[in-house]
Amino acid sequence: MAPTTPRTQVLNLAILGFLSEGPQHGYAVRKYLNLSLGTFRTLSYGSLYPALRRLEESGHIESHETPPAPGALRKKITYTITEEGRDYLDNELSSVGSVDWEDGAFDVRFQMFGSTDIATRLRILEGRYTRMLERREALKLWSDIAGRHADSYAAELARHGLAQVQAEVRWLEQMIDKERRVRPADRRVTE
């Protein structure tokens, strides 16, 4: 596949992950991404269909047309993941980069943890944890500055952001602890 932006890589991963569960129409792919993955809540068809086309051109998915149903205006196109796409997805799920703990990518990667080995899951969780600790410190500083300048709305927004980040830090600590407590026999099942 040609070099892509981090957002495009995340979108490709999300699409391939969903198609790995079975053939889907473009509408179902968009609906799934919009409902399930935070980054793509506003994913338009103008973003989805070029991504599907690129994945098809790269050999990672195939499309199949079906004739229109009686009374329907258009034929339906069903997308399926290919073996090459499964290999690409497996490779992506076993690798980790710093983009994987950023907001959008983390949601996508976490959604596919059931297909990810424990070592990779831990690296992603620990990277996200570090990123959230950095964000927490920045929000504390912002809150202090906003409070000193008597901007009550900026201070309130900083407090709100800080509360969200602190909740995620606690959740990540629990998830990391849970992953570390997986017994060796259980690790082989997921790796």
Beta strands, then each sheet from edge to edge (+ up, - down):
strand 1: 24-25
strand 2: 61-66
strand 3: 76-81
sheet 1: 1+ 3- 2+
end
